[in-house]
Amino acid sequence: MDARDTESTSPAAPRVAVVGAGTMGAGIAQVAAGAGHEVSLVDVAPGAAARAVDRLRAALARLAAEGRVPEADATAIPDRIRPTASMADVPECTLVVEAVPEDLPLKRSVLTEAAERQPATTILATNTSSLDVSALAEAVPGPERVLGLHFFNPAPRMRLVEVVSGRDTSAAYVMHVSALVRSWGKTPVHCASTPGFIVNRVARPFYGEAQRVVQEGLADPATVDWILRERGGFPMGPFELTDLIGQDVNLAVGTSVWERTGRDERYAPTTFQRRLVAAGRLGRKSGAGVYRYAADGTIEREEPDLLLAARLVGGPVERDPLARTLALLVNEAVDLVHRAEASAADVDLAMQLGASHPRGPISWGRQIGLDVVAEQLRRLDAAFPGGRYRPSPALSDGSLA
Ligand SMILES: NC(=O)c1ccc[n+]([C@@H]2O[C@H](COP(=O)([O-])OP(=O)(O)OC[C@H]3O[C@@H](n4cnc5c(N)ncnc54)[C@H](O)[C@@H]3O)[C@@H](O)[C@H]2O)c1
């Protein structure tokens, strides 16, 4: 019997509240209810929480009819979620997770109200993807129990949860919530409240470097995608992936990391992507992004230039899209560890589970050789000065060997 079974048969599974019944809140409520918790789902929009439960009930009924979830779960899970429009109706909870829109004053007011209405030991979690957990905890009574619980979309399917410590978060609450998340069948990783946390920070060069390679005229997007997919082992190339995510969404995440790092050159948005977004070429959802999409979703693009790919990969690093991307991914990852914002093991796990990278960047860097990566970055830094390619001290100081 695993922890999930224990939770689902225990009548004492503590109550959880989720505030905001949108995409993420509804998914998080489903996960908690699926693990046996009674859940309060709060949304200020009239009827929104009840509609989210109705949608879940209908979706689970369809899955049960197809034999993909047990009949009993299809009714028991939505039955455990109590929709409400006000936090005043929420009984005592062990954990409150807010998933309201990404707005600092709004989130802070939701956390403050939760702190005032709940016992002093209730854990207050934010699902923010880009705001600073320390800033969100400011002025909230008992900031030691405020932490980030960054679920990925769709929450019921994605295993990774980033557990984020703010300046005042107590280690005991982090341990408690990590165990809880694990009992929900998820894999928690821990990090400090650094811009982009682990995944949204370390993944930046996967997108940005491809855009630069195309801007420099080294290769076309279809060839770069082919190289990263077929030679790098990534499930999707950076251009097809950003077309799927939405170029506007990807640009907003990148811009947020850039702003929050004091406009560090490493994260500077590219002209290539800004132009796409300005032209309304947002990706699949708008029918065109880097590529064009037929009405049935079929991608329309040129064939990759395989002769060019063969010339670039394994050649001088300045002209090798794969080596450039890997060197920067490794650099981001070791820098995060060097700044003590996350452990090497958690960074590797997070990039595999949260971004579907075929290997963790630290283990990849060790395979390539951290000294080799450092030398590649020095050459790139000489070819393209400005700071984007500055090697992390951790590549050379032996701490990660
Ligand atoms: N969508 C994603 O892929 C994703 C992934 C990870 C994290 N996040 C983060 O999760 C959070 C929610 O994102 P989303 O995509 O689910 O948003 P959403 O717009 O789908 O849902 C937000 C919900 O919050 C409700 N709401 C607004 N103010 C409220 C209040 N004061 N009290 C209660 N409910 C309130 C809204 O009515 C809405 O139903 C954001 O911080 C976002 O950055 C989103």
The ligand as an SDF file (V2000), in Angstrom:
LIG
                    3D

 44 48  0  0  0  0  0  0  0  0999 V2000
   -1.8830   28.4400  -16.0720 N   0  0  0  0  0  0  0  0  0  0  0  0
   -0.6660   27.9230  -15.9060 C   0  0  0  0  0  0  0  0  0  0  0  0
   -0.1090   27.2410  -16.7860 O   0  0  0  0  0  0  0  0  0  0  0  0
    0.0580   28.1320  -14.5970 C   0  0  0  0  0  0  0  0  0  0  0  0
    1.1000   27.2410  -14.2350 C   0  0  0  0  0  0  0  0  0  0  0  0
    1.7230   27.4050  -12.9860 C   0  0  0  0  0  0  0  0  0  0  0  0
    1.3360   28.4430  -12.1570 C   0  0  0  0  0  0  0  0  0  0  0  0
    0.3280   29.3060  -12.5460 N   0  0  0  0  0  0  0  0  0  0  0  0
   -0.0550   30.3660  -11.6080 C   0  0  0  0  0  0  0  0  0  0  0  0
   -1.2730   29.9680  -10.9700 O   0  0  0  0  0  0  0  0  0  0  0  0
   -2.0500   31.1250  -10.6530 C   0  0  0  0  0  0  0  0  0  0  0  0
   -3.4290   30.9810  -11.2540 C   0  0  0  0  0  0  0  0  0  0  0  0
   -3.3220   30.8220  -12.6620 O   0  0  0  0  0  0  0  0  0  0  0  0
   -4.5400   30.2600  -13.5310 P   0  0  0  0  0  0  0  0  0  0  0  0
   -3.9940   30.0520  -14.8970 O   0  0  0  0  0  0  0  0  0  0  0  0
   -5.1910   29.1250  -12.8210 O   0  0  0  0  0  0  0  0  0  0  0  0
   -5.5290   31.5400  -13.5230 O   0  0  0  0  0  0  0  0  0  0  0  0
   -7.0660   31.6070  -13.9390 P   0  0  0  0  0  0  0  0  0  0  0  0
   -7.2770   32.9790  -14.4480 O   0  0  0  0  0  0  0  0  0  0  0  0
   -7.4440   30.4300  -14.7690 O   0  0  0  0  0  0  0  0  0  0  0  0
   -7.8540   31.4670  -12.5250 O   0  0  0  0  0  0  0  0  0  0  0  0
   -7.8180   32.4140  -11.4970 C   0  0  0  0  0  0  0  0  0  0  0  0
   -9.1130   32.3170  -10.6990 C   0  0  0  0  0  0  0  0  0  0  0  0
   -8.9920   33.0980   -9.5240 O   0  0  0  0  0  0  0  0  0  0  0  0
  -10.2630   33.7090   -9.2500 C   0  0  0  0  0  0  0  0  0  0  0  0
  -10.0570   34.8370   -8.3620 N   0  0  0  0  0  0  0  0  0  0  0  0
   -9.6460   36.1020   -8.6470 C   0  0  0  0  0  0  0  0  0  0  0  0
   -9.5750   36.8410   -7.5130 N   0  0  0  0  0  0  0  0  0  0  0  0
   -9.9300   36.0220   -6.4790 C   0  0  0  0  0  0  0  0  0  0  0  0
  -10.0260   36.2040   -5.0760 C   0  0  0  0  0  0  0  0  0  0  0  0
   -9.7350   37.3750   -4.4920 N   0  0  0  0  0  0  0  0  0  0  0  0
  -10.4480   35.1580   -4.3210 N   0  0  0  0  0  0  0  0  0  0  0  0
  -10.7490   33.9720   -4.8940 C   0  0  0  0  0  0  0  0  0  0  0  0
  -10.6680   33.7470   -6.2400 N   0  0  0  0  0  0  0  0  0  0  0  0
  -10.2530   34.7490   -7.0090 C   0  0  0  0  0  0  0  0  0  0  0  0
  -10.7720   34.0540  -10.6200 C   0  0  0  0  0  0  0  0  0  0  0  0
  -12.1910   34.2520  -10.5920 O   0  0  0  0  0  0  0  0  0  0  0  0
  -10.3370   32.8320  -11.4390 C   0  0  0  0  0  0  0  0  0  0  0  0
  -11.3440   31.8350  -11.4610 O   0  0  0  0  0  0  0  0  0  0  0  0
   -1.2440   32.3200  -11.1650 C   0  0  0  0  0  0  0  0  0  0  0  0
   -0.4680   32.8280  -10.1150 O   0  0  0  0  0  0  0  0  0  0  0  0
   -0.3530   31.7110  -12.2320 C   0  0  0  0  0  0  0  0  0  0  0  0
    0.8260   32.4620  -12.4360 O   0  0  0  0  0  0  0  0  0  0  0  0
   -0.3200   29.1590  -13.7260 C   0  0  0  0  0  0  0  0  0  0  0  0
  1  2  1  0
  2  3  2  0
  2  4  1  0
  4  5  1  0
  4 44  2  0
  5  6  2  0
  6  7  1  0
  7  8  2  0
  8  9  1  0
  8 44  1  0
  9 10  1  0
  9 42  1  0
 10 11  1  0
 11 12  1  0
 11 40  1  0
 12 13  1  0
 13 14  1  0
 14 15  2  0
 14 16  1  0
 14 17  1  0
 17 18  1  0
 18 19  2  0
 18 20  1  0
 18 21  1  0
 21 22  1  0
 22 23  1  0
 23 24  1  0
 23 38  1  0
 24 25  1  0
 25 26  1  0
 25 36  1  0
 26 27  1  0
 26 35  1  0
 27 28  2  0
 28 29  1  0
 29 30  1  0
 29 35  2  0
 30 31  1  0
 30 32  2  0
 32 33  1  0
 33 34  2  0
 34 35  1  0
 36 37  1  0
 36 38  1  0
 38 39  1  0
 40 41  1  0
 40 42  1  0
 42 43  1  0
M  CHG  2   8   1  16  -1
M  END
$$$$
